[in-house]
Amino acid sequence: MIILGDRYSFSKIEKERLKKEFQTIYHISYNNISTSKLIERLKEVKNTLIVLNTETTLPSKLITYLSKLELKGVEYITIEEFLEKYLHKCLIAEESQDDSILKDIKPYSKWQYIQKRFIDYIGIVILLIPTIIAIIYSKYRVSRESPGPLFFRQLRVGKDRKEFWCIKLRSMKIDAEKDGAMFATENDPRTFPWGKTLRDRKIDELIQIWNVAKGEMHLVGPRPERKIWTREFKKSIPLYCERHIVAPGITGLAQIKYQYGSGKLDAQEKLAYDLYYIKNWSLRLELEIIYKTALFLLTKKRKNLSNF
């Protein structure tokens, strides 16, 4: 495979995933190189796929050459197509004014919604007993380690940007936000011992099956954020509010692929997966996310998710 250009920068994790798909990966910068020299470089490398990772329009001479290669069995695709096909994410390009992706970002159809709600109710039934056990045991641990309320309620932004009360088992100290709203971090010092376990194992979110039962959330979907953060992100991240055309979820593709993060860059990265999920929703994708979530929670090993 040849990556032509520098528009999108692949992360270290993404490069590792791609190495499992392609034996060799070459990168050719598109800056300060003539079309003739570029064609010569392309001739030097035997390949079956060329990724057009460029911001500028390709010259007609290069397009003609690529068309000839296509007749010989060499495929060339845009970086947008490549990211969706091989990394299951949409390109969030700040420099681009192209909003063509919007035509495919739509709310669930009536049949899709019926399927999702059916899965939601099955999930509620399956998770009910573990949730009750988690509540009972957490009440015992919380009373010893951080006396105070067992449950924690917080306004989150849901479908159509409407706020709802999202409920969790409390995992942080009572005065966790005495200095104002803060992003939670990995190994957050504001947690108490059992609270850390709740967060690490995502047990604190089990009780959100109540929000699912009320129709405020799904089992799978974009994770709900607080209004203070969505207000900031929509100013600086293109297409950010598109994630709100569907109801949020307890788990999602972004949680499987990206796991943990906070701040603008992490929000943008997670948005890329959320938009792919909305754009390409299928029953198979839904079930794969649920399976991978369960696998991660049971094994706590990211490597189990690498081929998804």
C-alpha contacts under 8 A as a table, 3 or more apart, distances in Angstrom:
res1	aa1	res2	aa2	distance
1	M	22	F	6.71
1	M	24	T	6.23
1	M	25	I	4.95
1	M	26	Y	6.20
1	M	47	N	5.50
1	M	48	T	6.26
1	M	49	L	4.86
1	M	50	I	5.84
1	M	51	V	7.55
2	I	25	I	5.89
2	I	26	Y	4.71
2	I	27	H	5.73
2	I	28	I	7.16
2	I	47	N	6.97
2	I	49	L	6.38
2	I	50	I	4.80
2	I	51	V	6.12
3	I	25	I	7.40
3	I	26	Y	6.12
3	I	27	H	4.76
3	I	28	I	6.21
3	I	50	I	6.05
3	I	51	V	4.81
3	I	52	L	6.56
3	I	53	N	6.36
4	L	27	H	6.12
4	L	28	I	5.03
4	L	29	S	6.14
4	L	30	Y	6.42
4	L	50	I	6.94
4	L	51	V	5.83
4	L	52	L	5.23
4	L	53	N	5.30
4	L	54	T	6.87
5	G	27	H	7.50
5	G	28	I	6.12
5	G	29	S	4.73
5	G	30	Y	4.62
5	G	31	N	7.52
5	G	52	L	6.66
5	G	53	N	4.61
5	G	54	T	4.82
6	D	9	S	6.56
6	D	29	S	6.21
6	D	30	Y	7.03
6	D	53	N	5.92
6	D	54	T	6.23
7	R	53	N	5.35
7	R	54	T	5.18
7	R	55	E	5.88
8	Y	53	N	6.44
8	Y	79	I	7.62
10	F	14	E	5.96
10	F	15	K	6.33
11	S	14	E	5.13
11	S	15	K	6.24
12	K	15	K	5.13
12	K	16	E	6.35
13	I	16	E	5.13
13	I	17	R	6.37
14	E	17	R	5.04
14	E	18	L	6.20
14	E	87	L	7.49
15	K	18	L	5.07
15	K	19	K	6.20
16	E	19	K	5.20
16	E	20	K	6.91
17	R	20	K	5.54
17	R	21	E	7.08
17	R	306	S	6.59
17	R	307	N	7.33
18	L	21	E	5.07
18	L	22	F	6.07
18	L	86	Y	7.69
19	K	22	F	5.13
19	K	23	Q	6.16
19	K	24	T	7.25
19	K	25	I	7.47
20	K	23	Q	7.21
22	F	25	I	6.70
30	Y	33	I	6.24
30	Y	38	L	7.98
30	Y	54	T	7.27
33	I	37	K	6.53
33	I	38	L	6.47
34	S	37	K	5.31
34	S	38	L	6.13
35	T	38	L	5.00
35	T	39	I	6.17
35	T	59	P	7.63
35	T	61	K	7.35
35	T	62	L	6.49
36	S	39	I	5.22
36	S	40	E	6.33
37	K	40	E	5.01
37	K	41	R	6.26
38	L	41	R	5.11
38	L	42	L	6.27
39	I	42	L	5.01
39	I	43	K	6.27
39	I	62	L	7.14
39	I	65	Y	7.61
40	E	43	K	5.10
40	E	44	E	6.57
41	R	44	E	5.18
41	R	45	V	7.00
42	L	45	V	5.64
43	K	46	K	7.27
47	N	50	I	7.49
47	N	74	V	6.98
48	T	73	G	6.93
48	T	74	V	4.55
48	T	75	E	5.98
49	L	74	V	5.73
49	L	75	E	4.74
49	L	76	Y	5.51
49	L	77	I	7.73
50	I	74	V	7.55
50	I	75	E	6.25
50	I	76	Y	4.48
50	I	77	I	6.48
51	V	76	Y	5.79
51	V	77	I	5.26
51	V	78	T	5.72
51	V	79	I	5.89
51	V	82	F	6.95
52	L	76	Y	7.05
52	L	77	I	6.04
52	L	78	T	4.73
52	L	79	I	5.61
53	N	78	T	6.51
53	N	79	I	5.04
54	T	57	T	7.68
54	T	79	I	7.83
58	L	62	L	6.54
58	L	63	I	6.60
59	P	62	L	5.51
59	P	63	I	6.46
60	S	63	I	5.01
60	S	64	T	6.08
61	K	64	T	5.19
61	K	65	Y	6.39
62	L	65	Y	5.04
62	L	66	L	6.18
63	I	66	L	5.05
63	I	67	S	6.11
64	T	67	S	5.09
64	T	68	K	6.43
65	Y	68	K	5.15
65	Y	69	L	6.40
66	L	69	L	4.97
66	L	70	E	6.19
66	L	76	Y	7.38
67	S	70	E	5.01
67	S	71	L	6.64
68	K	71	L	5.29
68	K	72	K	6.81
69	L	72	K	5.05
69	L	73	G	6.59
69	L	74	V	5.29
69	L	75	E	7.64
70	E	73	G	5.10
70	E	74	V	4.62
70	E	75	E	5.59
70	E	76	Y	7.34
71	L	74	V	7.16
77	I	81	E	6.27
77	I	82	F	6.52
78	T	81	E	5.32
78	T	82	F	6.23
79	I	82	F	4.93
79	I	83	L	6.08
79	I	91	L	7.88
80	E	83	L	5.44
80	E	84	E	6.49
80	E	90	C	6.61
80	E	91	L	5.69
81	E	84	E	5.35
81	E	85	K	6.10
82	F	85	K	5.19
82	F	86	Y	5.92
82	F	87	L	7.55
83	L	86	Y	5.57
83	L	87	L	5.01
83	L	88	H	6.16
83	L	89	K	5.65
83	L	90	C	6.35
83	L	91	L	6.99
84	E	87	L	5.71
84	E	88	H	4.46
84	E	89	K	4.98
84	E	90	C	5.80
84	E	276	Y	7.05
85	K	88	H	6.00
88	H	273	Y	6.58
88	H	276	Y	6.29
89	K	272	A	4.98
89	K	273	Y	4.52
89	K	274	D	7.71
89	K	275	L	7.22
89	K	276	Y	5.09
89	K	277	Y	7.99
90	C	272	A	4.71
90	C	273	Y	6.46
90	C	275	L	6.30
90	C	276	Y	5.44
91	L	272	A	6.24
92	I	238	P	6.70
92	I	239	L	7.72
92	I	268	Q	7.32
92	I	272	A	6.26
93	A	96	S	5.46
93	A	238	P	7.34
94	E	97	Q	7.90
94	E	237	I	7.25
94	E	238	P	6.27
98	D	101	I	7.77
99	D	102	L	5.68
100	S	103	K	5.98
101	I	104	D	5.75
101	I	105	I	6.74
102	L	105	I	5.05
102	L	106	K	7.79
103	K	106	K	7.28
104	D	279	K	5.60
105	I	242	E	7.34
105	I	275	L	7.02
105	I	278	I	6.23
105	I	279	K	4.96
106	K	245	I	7.11
106	K	278	I	7.07
106	K	279	K	6.85
107	P	245	I	5.67
107	P	246	V	5.73
107	P	278	I	7.56
108	Y	111	W	7.84
108	Y	112	Q	5.52
108	Y	113	Y	5.66
108	Y	246	V	7.21
108	Y	278	I	7.90
109	S	112	Q	5.07
109	S	113	Y	6.09
110	K	113	Y	5.15
110	K	114	I	6.27
111	W	114	I	5.10
111	W	115	Q	6.33
112	Q	115	Q	5.14
112	Q	116	K	6.21
112	Q	282	S	7.82
113	Y	116	K	5.03
113	Y	117	R	6.11
114	I	117	R	5.23
114	I	118	F	6.15
115	Q	118	F	5.12
115	Q	119	I	6.34
115	Q	283	L	7.49
116	K	119	I	5.11
116	K	120	D	6.08
116	K	218	H	7.35
117	R	120	D	4.72
117	R	121	Y	6.22
117	R	218	H	7.29
118	F	121	Y	5.35
118	F	122	I	6.38
119	I	122	I	5.11
119	I	123	G	6.06
119	I	219	L	7.56
120	D	123	G	5.05
120	D	124	I	6.19
120	D	212	V	6.88
120	D	213	A	7.77
120	D	218	H	6.09
120	D	219	L	5.38
121	Y	124	I	4.98
121	Y	125	V	6.34
121	Y	213	A	7.30
122	I	125	V	5.26
122	I	126	I	6.28
123	G	126	I	5.11
123	G	127	L	5.94
123	G	219	L	7.03
124	I	127	L	5.22
124	I	128	L	5.78
124	I	209	I	5.81
124	I	212	V	7.83
124	I	213	A	7.42
125	V	128	L	5.32
125	V	129	I	7.92
126	I	129	I	7.11
127	L	130	P	5.42
127	L	131	T	5.94
127	L	206	L	7.39
127	L	209	I	7.81
128	L	131	T	5.11
128	L	132	I	6.26
129	I	132	I	5.16
129	I	133	I	6.25
130	P	133	I	5.11
130	P	134	A	6.05
131	T	134	A	4.99
131	T	135	I	6.16
131	T	206	L	5.80
131	T	207	I	6.11
132	I	135	I	5.09
132	I	136	I	6.27
133	I	136	I	5.23
133	I	137	Y	6.15
134	A	137	Y	5.35
134	A	138	S	5.75
134	A	203	I	7.27
135	I	138	S	5.13
135	I	139	K	6.06
135	I	169	L	7.60
136	I	139	K	5.30
136	I	140	Y	6.76
137	Y	140	Y	5.24
137	Y	141	R	6.40
138	S	141	R	4.98
138	S	142	V	5.69
138	S	150	L	7.50
138	S	169	L	7.89
138	S	194	W	7.78
139	K	142	V	5.31
139	K	143	S	6.05
139	K	150	L	6.15
140	Y	143	S	5.47
140	Y	144	R	6.67
141	R	144	R	5.29
141	R	145	E	6.10
141	R	194	W	6.57
142	V	145	E	5.14
142	V	146	S	5.17
142	V	147	P	5.97
142	V	148	G	7.54
142	V	150	L	6.81
142	V	194	W	7.22
142	V	195	G	7.91
143	S	146	S	5.89
143	S	147	P	4.52
143	S	148	G	6.89
144	R	147	P	6.36
145	E	192	F	6.66
145	E	193	P	7.34
145	E	194	W	7.55
146	S	173	K	6.36
146	S	174	I	7.69
146	S	192	F	6.88
148	G	174	I	7.12
149	P	152	F	7.19
149	P	170	R	7.33
150	L	169	L	6.03
150	L	170	R	5.64
151	F	167	I	6.86
151	F	168	K	5.81
151	F	169	L	4.64
151	F	170	R	5.16
152	F	167	I	5.74
152	F	168	K	5.20
152	F	169	L	5.80
152	F	170	R	4.99
153	R	165	W	6.00
153	R	166	C	5.61
153	R	167	I	4.53
153	R	168	K	6.42
154	Q	165	W	5.44
154	Q	166	C	5.37
154	Q	167	I	6.60
155	L	163	E	5.99
155	L	164	F	5.39
155	L	165	W	4.61
155	L	166	C	5.99
155	L	226	R	6.45
155	L	227	K	7.74
156	R	163	E	5.31
156	R	164	F	5.57
156	R	165	W	6.32
156	R	166	C	6.10
156	R	224	P	5.76
156	R	225	E	5.40
156	R	226	R	4.58
156	R	227	K	6.41
157	V	161	R	5.36
157	V	162	K	5.58
157	V	163	E	4.40
157	V	164	F	6.50
157	V	224	P	5.75
157	V	225	E	5.76
157	V	226	R	5.89
157	V	227	K	5.96
157	V	230	T	7.85
157	V	244	H	7.92
158	G	161	R	5.30
158	G	162	K	5.25
158	G	163	E	5.67
158	G	164	F	6.67
158	G	216	E	7.02
158	G	217	M	7.58
158	G	224	P	6.18
158	G	244	H	6.30
158	G	246	V	7.76
158	G	247	A	5.60
158	G	248	P	5.90
159	K	162	K	5.96
159	K	216	E	7.77
159	K	244	H	4.92
159	K	245	I	5.63
159	K	246	V	5.11
159	K	247	A	4.40
159	K	248	P	6.87
160	D	244	H	5.34
160	D	245	I	5.50
160	D	246	V	7.28
161	R	241	C	7.98
161	R	244	H	5.84
163	E	227	K	7.86
164	F	216	E	7.19
166	C	208	Q	7.00
166	C	211	N	6.75
167	I	205	E	7.70
167	I	207	I	6.76
167	I	208	Q	5.83
167	I	210	W	7.95
167	I	211	N	7.43
168	K	204	D	5.30
168	K	205	E	5.30
168	K	206	L	7.44
168	K	207	I	5.91
168	K	208	Q	6.43
169	L	198	L	7.89
169	L	203	I	7.84
169	L	204	D	4.54
169	L	205	E	6.85
169	L	207	I	6.99
170	R	195	G	6.97
170	R	204	D	6.89
171	S	191	T	5.79
171	S	192	F	6.82
171	S	194	W	7.25
171	S	195	G	3.72
171	S	196	K	6.53
171	S	198	L	6.36
171	S	199	R	6.70
171	S	204	D	6.96
172	M	176	A	6.16
172	M	190	R	5.51
172	M	191	T	4.15
172	M	192	F	6.10
172	M	195	G	6.04
173	K	176	A	5.26
173	K	190	R	5.94
173	K	191	T	5.95
173	K	192	F	6.54
175	D	178	K	5.21
176	A	190	R	5.78
177	E	180	G	5.04
177	E	181	A	5.79
177	E	182	M	6.84
183	F	262	S	6.05
183	F	263	G	7.45
184	A	188	D	6.38
184	A	262	S	7.25
185	T	188	D	4.98
185	T	260	Y	7.99
185	T	261	G	7.24
185	T	262	S	7.12
186	E	260	Y	7.35
187	N	196	K	7.29
188	D	191	T	5.98
188	D	196	K	7.85
189	P	192	F	7.85
191	T	195	G	5.40
191	T	196	K	5.56
192	F	195	G	4.99
192	F	196	K	6.10
193	P	196	K	5.31
193	P	197	T	6.76
194	W	197	T	5.09
194	W	198	L	6.23
195	G	198	L	4.91
195	G	199	R	6.24
196	K	199	R	5.16
196	K	200	D	6.00
197	T	200	D	5.09
197	T	201	R	5.95
197	T	203	I	7.82
198	L	201	R	5.50
198	L	202	K	5.68
198	L	203	I	4.75
198	L	204	D	5.07
199	R	202	K	4.83
199	R	203	I	6.42
199	R	204	D	6.01
200	D	203	I	7.80
201	R	204	D	7.97
201	R	297	L	6.02
202	K	205	E	5.64
202	K	206	L	7.24
202	K	297	L	7.63
203	I	206	L	5.37
204	D	207	I	6.85
205	E	208	Q	5.49
205	E	250	I	6.89
206	L	209	I	6.24
206	L	250	I	7.95
207	I	210	W	6.05
208	Q	211	N	5.04
208	Q	212	V	6.41
208	Q	250	I	6.86
209	I	212	V	4.72
209	I	213	A	6.02
209	I	219	L	7.58
209	I	250	I	7.98
210	W	213	A	5.06
210	W	214	K	6.34
211	N	214	K	5.10
211	N	215	G	6.38
211	N	216	E	5.33
211	N	217	M	5.58
212	V	215	G	5.12
212	V	216	E	5.79
212	V	217	M	4.50
212	V	218	H	5.22
212	V	219	L	6.65
213	A	216	E	7.68
213	A	217	M	7.87
214	K	217	M	7.61
215	G	218	H	7.12
216	E	247	A	6.60
216	E	248	P	7.63
217	M	221	G	7.91
217	M	247	A	5.38
217	M	248	P	5.10
217	M	249	G	5.26
217	M	250	I	7.32
218	H	221	G	6.29
218	H	247	A	6.46
218	H	248	P	6.12
218	H	249	G	4.56
218	H	250	I	6.71
219	L	249	G	5.05
219	L	250	I	5.20
219	L	251	T	6.42
220	V	248	P	7.25
220	V	249	G	4.34
220	V	250	I	5.83
220	V	251	T	5.02
220	V	252	G	5.05
220	V	286	E	6.97
220	V	289	I	7.61
220	V	290	I	7.44
221	G	246	V	7.67
221	G	247	A	6.71
221	G	248	P	4.72
221	G	249	G	3.85
221	G	250	I	6.94
221	G	251	T	6.27
221	G	252	G	4.87
221	G	253	L	7.50
221	G	274	D	7.47
221	G	277	Y	7.89
222	P	243	R	6.77
222	P	247	A	7.55
222	P	248	P	4.74
222	P	249	G	5.52
222	P	251	T	7.35
222	P	252	G	5.66
222	P	253	L	7.66
222	P	254	A	7.30
222	P	274	D	5.65
223	R	248	P	5.30
223	R	249	G	5.44
223	R	250	I	6.51
223	R	251	T	6.73
223	R	252	G	6.85
224	P	248	P	5.39
224	P	249	G	7.18
225	E	229	W	6.71
225	E	230	T	6.50
226	R	229	W	5.53
226	R	230	T	6.34
227	K	230	T	4.99
227	K	231	R	5.85
228	I	231	R	5.48
228	I	232	E	6.72
229	W	232	E	5.17
229	W	233	F	6.10
230	T	233	F	5.00
230	T	234	K	5.97
230	T	241	C	7.95
231	R	234	K	5.66
231	R	235	K	6.91
232	E	235	K	5.53
232	E	236	S	6.98
233	F	236	S	5.40
233	F	237	I	5.53
233	F	240	Y	6.75
233	F	264	K	6.57
233	F	267	A	7.60
234	K	237	I	5.49
234	K	238	P	6.98
234	K	239	L	7.48
234	K	240	Y	5.31
234	K	241	C	6.22
235	K	238	P	7.89
237	I	240	Y	5.62
237	I	264	K	7.75
237	I	268	Q	6.42
239	L	242	E	5.47
239	L	243	R	7.91
240	Y	243	R	6.25
240	Y	268	Q	7.77
240	Y	271	L	6.79
241	C	244	H	5.53
241	C	245	I	7.73
242	E	245	I	5.72
242	E	275	L	7.53
243	R	246	V	6.56
243	R	271	L	7.30
243	R	274	D	6.59
243	R	275	L	6.50
243	R	278	I	7.82
244	H	247	A	6.69
244	H	248	P	7.62
246	V	278	I	7.85
249	G	252	G	6.40
251	T	255	Q	6.31
251	T	256	I	7.97
251	T	289	I	7.93
251	T	290	I	7.72
251	T	293	T	7.27
252	G	255	Q	5.30
252	G	256	I	6.56
252	G	274	D	7.57
252	G	289	I	6.58
253	L	256	I	5.12
253	L	257	K	6.10
253	L	273	Y	6.03
253	L	274	D	6.50
253	L	277	Y	6.64
253	L	289	I	6.21
254	A	257	K	5.14
254	A	258	Y	5.40
254	A	259	Q	6.74
254	A	270	K	5.01
254	A	271	L	7.45
254	A	273	Y	5.14
254	A	274	D	6.07
255	Q	258	Y	5.42
255	Q	259	Q	4.32
255	Q	260	Y	7.08
255	Q	270	K	7.79
256	I	259	Q	5.63
256	I	289	I	7.15
256	I	292	K	6.96
256	I	293	T	6.49
256	I	305	L	7.11
257	K	273	Y	7.76
257	K	305	L	7.50
258	Y	261	G	7.60
258	Y	269	E	7.76
258	Y	270	K	6.70
261	G	266	D	5.25
261	G	267	A	7.53
262	S	265	L	7.67
262	S	266	D	5.39
262	S	267	A	6.60
263	G	266	D	5.55
263	G	267	A	6.10
264	K	267	A	4.99
264	K	268	Q	6.10
265	L	268	Q	5.15
265	L	269	E	6.22
266	D	269	E	5.01
266	D	270	K	6.13
267	A	270	K	5.17
267	A	271	L	6.01
268	Q	271	L	4.96
268	Q	272	A	6.44
269	E	272	A	5.34
269	E	273	Y	7.08
270	K	273	Y	5.35
270	K	274	D	6.25
271	L	274	D	4.83
271	L	275	L	6.01
272	A	275	L	5.45
272	A	276	Y	6.39
273	Y	276	Y	5.06
273	Y	277	Y	6.18
274	D	277	Y	5.08
274	D	278	I	6.32
275	L	278	I	5.13
275	L	279	K	5.94
276	Y	279	K	5.07
276	Y	280	N	5.82
276	Y	281	W	7.97
277	Y	280	N	5.32
277	Y	281	W	5.42
277	Y	285	L	7.95
278	I	281	W	5.38
281	W	285	L	6.40
281	W	286	E	7.24
282	S	285	L	5.18
282	S	286	E	6.27
283	L	286	E	5.06
283	L	287	L	6.26
284	R	287	L	5.25
284	R	288	E	6.09
285	L	288	E	5.08
285	L	289	I	6.24
286	E	289	I	5.36
286	E	290	I	6.46
287	L	290	I	5.08
287	L	291	Y	6.08
288	E	291	Y	5.04
288	E	292	K	6.05
289	I	292	K	5.17
289	I	293	T	5.99
290	I	293	T	5.10
290	I	294	A	6.23
291	Y	294	A	5.22
291	Y	295	L	6.14
292	K	295	L	4.90
292	K	296	F	6.08
292	K	304	N	7.89
292	K	305	L	6.50
293	T	296	F	5.21
293	T	297	L	6.20
294	A	297	L	5.15
294	A	298	L	6.11
295	L	298	L	5.26
295	L	299	T	6.05
295	L	300	K	7.67
295	L	304	N	7.39
296	F	299	T	5.27
296	F	300	K	4.79
296	F	301	K	5.84
296	F	302	R	6.71
296	F	304	N	7.13
296	F	305	L	7.52
297	L	300	K	5.37
301	K	304	N	5.94
301	K	305	L	7.89
302	R	305	L	5.51
302	R	306	S	6.93
303	K	306	S	5.23
304	N	307	N	7.42
305	L	308	F	5.57
